[in-house]
Amino acid sequence: MGIGGYVKKVLRADLSSERVSIEELEPSFIEKWVGGVGFGAKYLYDEVLPGVGWSDPKNRMIWASGPLAGSGVYGAGTFNVVSKGPMTNLAGSSQANGFFGAFLKFSGYDAIILEGKAPSLVYLVISNGRAEIRDGRPWAGKDIWETEDGLRKELAVKKGDVSIFAIGPAGEQGVFYSSIVGDGGHVAAHNGLGAVMGSKNLKAIVAYRGKRNFEVKDPERLKEKNAAQFEVAKVAGPIFRWGTGGAFSALYGIGCLPVKNYTTNIYPEHERMNGQYMRNHFEIRPKPCYICPVAHCKEVTVTEGPYKGFKAEEPEYEQLAAWGPQIGNSELGAVVMLSNEVDRLGMDANEASWTIGWTMECHEKGIFSRNDLDGLDMKWGNVEAVKAMLNKIAKREGIGDLLSQGVMRASQKIGGEAADCAIYALKGCTPRSHDHRGGRWAELLDTCLTNTSTLESMRGPVQPELVGLPPVSDPFSPEEVSTINAKLNGIGQFEDCLGICRFASPDPKLQLECVNAVTGWSLSLEDVFSIGRRVINQLRVFNFRHEMKKEDEKPSKRYGSIPTDGPAIGKNIMNKWESMVENYYTLMGWDAKTGRPLPKTLRELGLEELIKDL
Amino acid sequence: MNRVTIELWLWLGEELKGDFESRSEMCSAREEVIEEGISIGDLLIRLADRYHPIAQKLFDKRGKEIHPNFVVTYNDRVISPQIVFKQVLKDGDKITIIPMYTGG
C-alpha cells in the first residue's frame, strides 16, 4: 500500500549542463517532510552548504507542491519556492496560488530542484513526465505579461492549457526584491526569489495541465470534508464577498494601515480605497484559481477617475495598502495601475512600497533633492512619478540602482536621518503592508523572528481558537503575544506543505481530515504541529549555519517606533521586546539567550543529525 | 443621562437597517441615551438583548465575552477586551465595533 497524493518523483534540473534527471521520493522522506516548504527545507539544508551565497550557482531553488494539490480539494493549485534569498541571505520560502501546484504534479513531479546557472537565458517546460530546457533569449527583458503571452504563442497553447511562472526585468537585473509571477498575477514575492531565478538565467517554468496521476485513498471522505470546508469558507470570513481588500478599513480602525511610511495613522480616505468600494463601484469579473469556488481573485476594470478603463488583476489588500496610504495616494484607480506595474515588472509590492515610501519621506525632508531622484518629483501621492521610479528600479537605472537593493540596504548607505526612517526587520525580512505597531504586534514579532523570511507562525489575524487554544484577549500584551505566537507555531508551516490556499481551506481541522483522506495517513493535530515545527527548526539551523545573528531578530527603529496618532497612539512594543523574545524562544524549545534550538528539541522533532551542526 | 454613539463597521450593521443609521457604505451608527455608571460592556449587552444580530455575531456562546473576531475601539482608540466591562462611559463617547478579517 503506497501513500496517496504523491507522484513520488522529483525533477532535478542542472542548468549549468542543461541536463535534467528524475529522482524517486522514498516513503520515509515523504512522511517526514510532507511537501511544499517541508521538501524545500530539507533539500536546501542538505544541498546548500555554509558559504554559498544567494547568487552562487551552487544555491538551489526548490519548487514543491503538496499532497492536496490537484487532489480535488478546492483551490489546491498552490506551491512553495524555497531558496536562499537576497533580502536576508538566509532561507526564504514563498508561496503562490494559481494553477502551478496542481499542474506540476499532473506533469509528473511533486517538486523541481534547480541548480547551477544556465550559460544563457533559458526556460523549462514540463509535461507528462518529460522535461525540456529551452532557449529563453527571445524573452530577455520582457515583462511578465509579455513572457506569458509569448511563451503560450511559441508553444501553441491556450490560456488554461499551461501554467507559467516567470521573472520580469527586475529578476533578470538582480533587483533584491524580485518576485516570481504567474497565471496572470499570482506571486511568490518574498525574499527576492525572482532574483535567485535570474541569477540562474532561468526566465520561466511552464507546466502543462495534464491529468491526475496519483491515488486518492478515500475519495468519498475527501469529497465530504472538502464540501464541509467550502461551507466554512463561505461563512467564516468576508473574503468570499469582498476579497482581502475587504480588510482595509478594519485594519485602519485598529491602527494597522500603513500611512505615509508610518509618519501618521490618519487616513480619512480609507472608505474610498477599500475592497468594498472597489467591488461596489468598479467592474469586477471572477478570475478563480484551480477549481476554486471561493474565487476571491478577480479581474477589475476601473470605472472612474484618471485611470478609468484600466483593466488588471484586482489588487489584494497588501497592494491596496502599498499603493494607497503608504505612498500618500487616495486615487483607487491609481492603485490598480501601480499594482499591475509592480507585478508586470516582477517585484514584491511590499518591499517596493516600503522603499518608495521611504524615498518620498526622504524627499520631503530634503535628504533627496529632485536632482538626486533623476528629476522625479517624489512627493506623497505622485503616482506617475512612482510608476516611473518602479521602472527605473526594475532596470537598476540611476537612483533605481540604489533603491533596487531594498530599503534596509539603501537607508544604511545613505545613513543619518534617512536610516531612521526605513521600515524593515533587521534580518532583512520585509513586513507585509501593515502598520504592525497597531493591533498586530503578533505579526511584528513573527516578521522579526521568522525563519522563512515571511510569516511563519501567523495566518494574518491571530486565531488560536481555530486549533483549540484560548483566543487573544489583549493584542498589546507582550506576554500574551509572545506566548500565542509560540504555541501557534507549526500549523502554518504544515499548511504550507500541502499545496492548498488558506482562504479556500480555512479550517485547520478539516485540512487535516483532507490530508488523511488523500494520503491514507492517520495524522493528529499534535502530529501536524510536530511536522510544522520540524520544518521551522530545520530552517532555523540552516539560518544559524548561514550566519544569522540573534541580535538581528528585531525591528528597525521606525518599524518598532511608537505611533504618534490614531487608534494605537502611544503603544510601545519595544518596552518589553527582550522579554517577549526570551519567552518566545523558551516556548519554542530554543535557548532563551541565544535563540538556538536545544538538542532536546531537535531530538523530539527527529532532527538529531542537526545537533552536531550547531 | 449621557448620550453615546455606537458604530458598527463593515457588514455588522447590514441587518439592523432602520435601527442603525447608515452613515456610509461601511458604517452604521445609532445614538444611545444611558444612565451614569454604565460600562462599555453593559451597553453592548443591552444592545445584544435588543438586537438579535448583535447577540448572534458579537458575543460568543459563553455570553458576556466579545467574540475574538471583533475589536472594540473607544473614542477611536483600540482597547483591550479585558477592560470593556471596566471602562465607564461618559457623555459624547463613541464605541466602534470592527470585525476582524481572515486575510489581508
Interface residues (C-beta under 8 A of the other chain):
Chain A: A236 G237 P238 I239 R241 G243 T244 G245 G246 A247 F248 S249 A250 L251 G253 I254 G255 E271 N274 Q276 Y277 N280 H296 E316 Y317 E318 G438 G439 R459 G460 P461 Q463 E465 P471 V472 S473 D474 P475 F476 S477 R502 F503 P506 G566 P567 A568 I569
Chain B: W9 L10 W11 S24 E25 M26 C27 P68 N69 V71 T73 D76 R77 V78 S80 P81 Q82 T96 I98 P99 M100 Y101 T102 G103 G104
